[in-house]
């Protein structure tokens, strides 16, 4: 596997931020595991619908992402993780910049740091460190 073009996210000190815990039902979010994962940034809709990824799909993937399509990380073993900003309230309120960073890295190999959550075999990484400064 090629050397990552970028490292996205910061290794969190705990699986979930204060705003995520506050937003969770009874203050208990799903189990999370801190990790670093390397893979290709993809537009999930084109990948799951058409099998498209890689540099030939970069422009289309960026257009889809700019129009709100979900973004993911495709690992060398074929695992796909949905990618989202971790901090619940800032994410909900449009105060994060992860989407812009992922659009810039579309179709490139990156290492993502954050918290993994798996529900019914669906995998996501909640990436820490993309809250806009006040």
N, C-alpha and C positions, 0 to 999 in steps of 0.2 A: 504494500500500500504506500502511496506517495506521502511525502511530508505534508502535514497540515499547512494550509495557507494562512490560517488564523486560529487563535484560541478565543472562544466566546464564552463569557460568563466567568464568575468568580466562584471558587470552591466555598460553599456555605459552611458556617460554623455549626449549623443545625439543619436538619432536613427542611424545615418550613420556617418562613419568616413570621413575625408577630402578626402582620395583617392577614396572613393565611390562617393562622391558628384562630384569630379573632373571628374570621368569617366561617370557620368550620362548624358543623353541627355539634353542639355541646363542647366546642373547643377542641375537637379531636379530628384532625384531617386524616385522610387515608395514610397508610404506611408509606414512608418515603425513604429512599436510599441515596445517599450522596455518592456521586460518581463522576467520572470523566469518560466521554465516549467520542470516538473519532469516526467520521463518515462524511458523506456528501450531502450538502444542503439541497433539498428537493422541494418542489411544489407537489404536495400530496395528490391533488386532483389529477394532474396529468400523469403522474407515476401510477396511481392505482387504476385509472381509467384506460390509459394508453401505453403504459410502460415507459414513458419518456423520462429521461434524466441525462446528465452529462452536459458537456460544453455545448453540444449542438442544440440543446434545449434551454440554454441559459436565458436568452431574450424572452422566450415565451414564459418560462418560469417566473421571471421577474415581473412580467405584465400580470400574470395570474396573482402573484403575491401582492402587488400594488392594489389589486382589486379585491383583496380580502380572502383569497383562497388559503387554506391551511398549509403551514410549512412543516417540514420534517427533516430528519436525518436518516439517511440510508447507509447502514454499515456494510462492511465487506462480506458479512455472513448473510446479508439480505434482510436483517431486522430493520424495521422502520419505527422511529420514535417521532411522535408529534412534538413540536417545540413551542413552548410558551414561556412568557416571562413569569417568574415565580411569585413575586409580591402581589397578592390578590387585589388589594384596593387600588394601587397605582395601575395595575393591568386593566382592571375594570374601568377605571376613570381615564384611560388613554394617556397615562403619564409614564409610559415606558418606550424604549427605543429598540427593543430586540428585533422587531419586524424589519426595521430599516437596516440593521446590521446583517440580518439573514438575507435580505434582498441583495445587498452588496456582495455577499458571499455565495449567491446562488450558483449551484453546479460545481462549487469548489469543495475540496476536502478540508474540514475544520475539526477541531476538538472542542466539544461543548462540555462545560462544567455546570452541575446543578443537581437537582433531586429527581430521581426516577420514581414514577408511580405506575403501577401496573394494575389494571382493573379488567377482569375477564379477558386476559391475554392481550389487551390493548396497552401499548407502552407509550409513555410520554416522559419528556424531560422538561422540568420547570427550571429555566435558566435564571440564575441570580445575577444581579448587578447591572440591570438596565433601566433603573428608575431615573427619570429626568431630574437633574439638579433643580432645587427650588430657586 
